[in-house]
Structures are given as C-alpha cells and as structure tokens.
Amino acid sequence: MAAVIGPKEFNTASKDNNKIWKEFIDSVTSTLKTEVLPSKKIKSDTYYLLIEYEIGADGQIAINNVSCSPENSFLQQQVKERLTLTAPQMNPLLTNGKARKVVKKYTLILPKS
C-alpha cells in the first residue's frame, strides 16, 4: 500500500524546490550579467525574460521555452543554453503519493545600461 502524502509534505517539497530554483537562477543571472550582457549583440535596455520549465516526475528540469521582451534572439539563446546545461535536480512533486510532472513559469529581469 502506498503512503499518502498530505499537504504538509507537498508544501515541503515545493518550498525546497523554490529554494533550489532561486539559488540556481541567482547563479545563472550572475553569469549572464558578466558574460552575456556586455556583448554588442545586446543593446542597452531592460530585458524581461519569461522562462517556462517543467519539473519531471523524476525531478529533472526541462526548459521548454524562453521568451524575451524586447525581442533579442541572442539573449534568448544564451539564457536557454545556460539554463539547460546547468539545471539542478529538483524534488519530484507528489500528489496522492505519486510523482507528477509540473509546468512552471519564472520571470527574470535583466537590465543593461
């Protein structure tokens, strides 16, 4: 018989994942600011990036889409590449004791002066 996971356990995994994701994004943001933003392919502006990702039933992260406003394909490609290469392992989210896929979105703001 499978153990039933209540709301408390679900929230614990979610909070742990939020902490893991925040630390990961902080690290990637730092790298982007030093290695990507100085490029001449990126004009001075404030870039709003929408990152759509999925936490798999096994805790693996897959980056589904990165969109950028204002449009900058070079920045989009660099962000997606860096997120994909260094994505951390997360805790699978459980519902009624079964791991499930979860689609998430995250907004990242990168100013270039």
C-alpha positions in Angstrom: 0.0 0.0 0.0 1.4 3.4 -1.0 1.8 6.1 1.6 -0.5 9.0 1.2 1.3 12.4 1.1 -0.6 15.2 2.7 -0.5 18.9 2.1 2.4 19.4 4.6 4.7 17.1 2.6 3.7 18.6 -0.7 4.4 22.1 0.6 7.8 21.0 2.0 8.9 19.7 -1.4 7.6 22.8 -3.1 9.5 25.1 -0.7 12.7 23.1 -1.1 12.3 23.4 -4.9 11.7 27.1 -4.7 15.0 27.5 -2.7 16.9 25.3 -5.2 15.4 27.3 -8.2 16.2 30.7 -6.6 19.8 29.7 -5.9 20.2 28.3 -9.4 18.7 31.5 -11.0 20.9 33.7 -8.9 23.9 31.9 -10.1 22.8 32.0 -13.8 21.9 35.7 -13.5 25.3 36.5 -12.2 26.9 34.6 -15.2 24.6 36.3 -17.7 25.5 39.8 -16.3 29.2 39.2 -16.6 29.4 37.0 -19.8 26.4 37.8 -22.0 25.1 41.3 -21.3 28.4 43.0 -22.2 28.0 41.6 -25.8 27.5 44.2 -28.6 24.6 42.0 -29.8 22.6 43.2 -26.8 21.6 46.9 -26.8 21.1 48.9 -23.6 17.6 48.2 -22.3 15.8 46.3 -19.6 15.0 42.8 -20.8 12.1 40.8 -19.4 12.6 37.1 -19.8 9.8 34.5 -19.3 11.2 31.1 -18.6 8.8 28.2 -19.0 10.2 25.0 -17.5 9.0 21.6 -16.4 9.9 19.5 -13.3 9.6 15.9 -14.4 8.3 13.0 -12.3 11.9 12.1 -11.6 12.9 15.7 -10.6 14.7 16.5 -13.8 14.2 20.0 -15.2 13.5 20.6 -18.8 13.5 24.2 -20.2 10.5 24.4 -22.6 10.7 28.0 -23.7 12.5 31.3 -23.1 10.8 34.4 -24.4 12.3 37.9 -24.3 10.9 41.4 -24.4 12.2 43.4 -26.1 13.0 40.7 -28.6 16.6 39.6 -28.6 17.3 36.1 -30.1 20.9 36.1 -29.0 20.0 36.7 -25.4 17.2 34.1 -25.6 19.5 31.5 -26.9 22.2 32.3 -24.3 19.7 32.1 -21.4 18.2 28.8 -22.6 21.6 27.3 -23.2 22.9 28.2 -19.8 19.7 27.0 -18.0 19.7 23.7 -19.9 23.4 22.9 -19.3 23.4 23.6 -15.6 19.8 22.8 -14.5 19.7 21.3 -10.9 17.9 18.2 -9.8 14.7 19.1 -8.0 12.4 17.1 -5.8 9.5 15.5 -7.6 6.1 16.9 -6.6 3.8 14.3 -5.2 0.0 14.1 -5.4 -1.6 11.2 -3.5 1.8 9.6 -3.2 2.6 9.7 -6.9 5.2 11.8 -8.5 3.9 14.0 -11.3 5.2 16.5 -13.9 4.7 20.2 -13.1 5.0 23.1 -15.6 6.2 26.3 -14.1 7.0 29.8 -15.2 9.5 32.3 -14.0 10.2 35.9 -14.9 13.7 37.2 -14.9 14.6 40.9 -15.4 18.0 41.8 -16.8 18.8 45.5 -17.1 21.7 46.6 -19.3 22.8 50.2 -19.0 
